[in-house]
């Protein structure tokens, strides 16, 4: 590396929190195919991303129910039963986070997340209190992989991209972080992440 990497920045969903709308909608649909149709064509990832960018669920659900009234109950469930989309924490990743904290490595979070649903996560996951700062897409009205959200993050926490090791489960977010100068890791599993953090010198080997 050309510059010391002194801070770890984590994505949340898919890295530290096991989030998937299917955890909820399998309870609401009798048939898997009907659920997959709903998630691909009604409450789509693109629809949800607009809430991550700052749109309110009141506006999002009202508009969508007007277009698809037959799915009104299912649409409202996205916000009303959001907590059921989070199966829990990804234990091995949280263990790594705790080890970084114990070794006094600065830890931060940068996540695409709605400001209206993030309180559900804060209530459930104590480890969210460990971060020096959490920057949510809805708060800055930018979503990954837009490179501007990474730049805004650096401004808000007073870090240079060259100081950051960034961890995300989505390749396009990893690539965007790399383009602005962060060392970015594609998360696959906690054991692989541990090995890479040890190799980078951010985590001491042998720390249990």
C-alpha positions in Angstrom: 0.0 0.0 0.0 1.2 3.5 -0.7 -0.4 5.0 2.4 -1.2 3.7 5.8 -4.8 2.3 6.1 -5.9 3.2 9.6 -9.7 3.0 9.6 -12.2 0.3 8.8 -15.5 1.3 7.2 -18.3 -1.3 7.0 -21.4 -1.7 5.0 -24.2 -3.0 7.2 -26.8 -5.1 5.3 -25.1 -8.3 4.0 -21.9 -7.7 6.0 -23.0 -7.3 9.6 -26.8 -7.6 9.4 -28.6 -10.5 7.6 -31.3 -8.5 5.8 -33.5 -9.9 3.1 -37.2 -9.0 2.3 -37.8 -12.7 1.7 -37.6 -13.4 5.4 -40.9 -11.4 5.7 -42.6 -12.1 2.4 -42.3 -15.9 2.7 -44.7 -15.5 5.6 -47.1 -13.5 3.5 -47.2 -15.4 0.2 -48.2 -19.0 0.0 -46.1 -19.7 -3.1 -42.5 -18.8 -3.7 -43.1 -17.8 -7.3 -45.7 -15.2 -6.3 -43.3 -13.8 -3.7 -40.5 -13.6 -6.3 -42.8 -11.9 -8.8 -43.8 -9.3 -6.2 -40.1 -8.5 -5.3 -39.1 -8.4 -8.9 -42.0 -6.3 -10.2 -43.8 -4.5 -7.4 -41.6 -3.7 -4.4 -38.4 -3.9 -6.4 -34.8 -3.1 -5.4 -35.0 0.1 -7.4 -38.2 1.1 -5.6 -36.6 0.5 -2.2 -33.4 2.3 -3.2 -35.5 5.5 -3.6 -36.3 5.3 0.2 -32.6 4.7 0.8 -32.0 8.0 -1.0 -34.5 9.8 1.2 -38.0 9.4 -0.1 -40.5 8.7 2.6 -42.3 5.4 2.9 -45.6 7.3 3.1 -45.0 8.8 -0.4 -43.5 5.6 -1.8 -46.3 3.3 -0.5 -49.1 5.7 -1.5 -47.9 6.0 -5.0 -47.3 2.3 -5.5 -50.7 1.3 -4.0 -52.3 3.7 -6.4 -50.7 1.8 -9.3 -51.1 -1.7 -7.8 -54.0 -1.6 -5.4 -54.4 -5.4 -5.4 -51.0 -5.5 -3.5 -51.8 -2.8 -1.0 -51.4 -4.9 2.1 -48.2 -6.4 0.9 -46.8 -3.0 0.0 -47.6 -1.5 3.4 -46.0 -4.6 5.1 -42.6 -3.4 3.8 -42.5 -0.6 6.3 -45.0 -1.9 8.9 -43.2 -5.2 9.4 -39.7 -4.2 8.3 -38.1 -5.7 11.4 -39.1 -9.1 10.1 -36.7 -8.7 7.2 -33.7 -8.8 9.5 -32.9 -12.3 10.5 -30.2 -11.2 12.9 -26.6 -10.3 12.9 -23.8 -12.1 11.0 -22.1 -13.4 14.1 -18.6 -13.9 12.7 -18.5 -10.4 11.2 -19.6 -8.8 14.5 -16.8 -10.7 16.2 -14.3 -9.1 13.8 -15.9 -5.7 14.5 -15.5 -6.3 18.2 -11.8 -7.3 17.8 -11.1 -4.1 15.7 -12.8 -2.0 18.4 -10.8 -3.8 21.2 -7.6 -3.1 19.3 -8.7 0.6 19.1 -9.0 0.6 15.3 -11.3 3.4 14.2 -14.5 1.8 12.9 -17.3 3.4 10.9 -20.3 2.4 8.9 -21.6 3.6 5.5 -24.8 2.1 4.4 -27.7 2.5 1.9 -30.5 2.6 4.4 -33.7 4.6 4.9 -33.7 6.9 7.8 -37.2 5.7 8.7 -36.3 2.0 9.0 -32.8 2.3 10.5 -34.2 2.8 14.0 -35.5 -0.8 13.8 -31.8 -1.9 13.4 -30.6 0.4 16.1 -33.1 -1.0 18.6 -32.0 -4.6 17.9 -28.2 -4.5 17.3 -26.1 -3.2 20.2 -23.0 -3.3 18.0 -24.2 -0.3 16.1 -23.2 1.8 19.1 -19.6 0.8 18.6 -19.0 2.9 15.5 -17.4 6.4 15.7 -19.9 7.5 13.1 -22.6 6.0 10.8 -23.4 7.7 7.5 -26.7 6.7 5.9 -27.6 7.3 2.3 -30.9 8.8 3.2 -29.2 11.4 5.4 -27.0 12.6 2.6 -29.5 11.9 -0.3 -26.9 9.9 -2.2 -26.8 6.1 -2.7 -24.0 3.7 -3.4 -22.4 3.1 -5.9 -22.5 6.9 -6.6 -18.9 7.9 -5.9 -20.2 11.1 -4.3 -21.5 9.2 -1.3 -18.0 8.0 -0.6 -16.6 11.5 -0.9 -19.3 12.8 1.3 -18.5 10.2 3.9 -14.8 11.2 3.9 -15.8 14.8 4.4 -18.2 14.0 7.3 -15.7 11.9 9.2 -12.6 13.8 8.3 -10.7 10.9 6.7 -8.9 10.6 3.4 -9.8 7.8 1.1 -6.2 6.6 1.4 -6.7 6.0 5.1 -9.7 3.7 4.7 -10.3 0.0 4.3 -13.9 -0.4 3.1 -15.9 -3.6 3.3 -19.1 -4.3 1.2 -20.9 -7.3 -0.1 -21.7 -5.8 -3.5 -19.0 -5.7 -6.2 -20.2 -2.4 -7.8 -19.9 -0.6 -4.4 -16.4 -2.1 -3.9 -15.4 -0.8 -7.4 -16.8 2.6 -6.7 -14.9 2.9 -3.4 -11.7 1.8 -5.2 -12.2 4.5 -7.8 -11.9 7.3 -5.2 -8.8 5.8 -3.5 -10.2 3.5 -0.8 -8.8 0.0 -0.3 -12.1 -1.9 -0.8 -12.8 -5.6 0.1 -15.7 -7.6 -1.4 -17.2 -9.4 1.6 -17.9 -13.1 1.2 -17.6 -14.6 4.6 -16.1 -13.6 8.0 -13.1 -16.1 7.8 -11.9 -14.7 4.5 -12.4 -11.1 5.7 -10.3 -11.9 8.8 -7.5 -13.2 6.7 -7.4 -10.1 4.6 -7.6 -7.7 7.5 -4.7 -9.6 9.1 -2.6 -9.4 5.9 -3.3 -5.7 5.7 -2.1 -5.2 9.2 -5.3 -3.8 10.5 -6.1 -6.8 12.7 -3.6 -8.6 14.8 -3.4 -12.3 14.1 -4.1 -14.6 17.0 -6.6 -12.3 18.5 -9.5 -14.5 19.7 
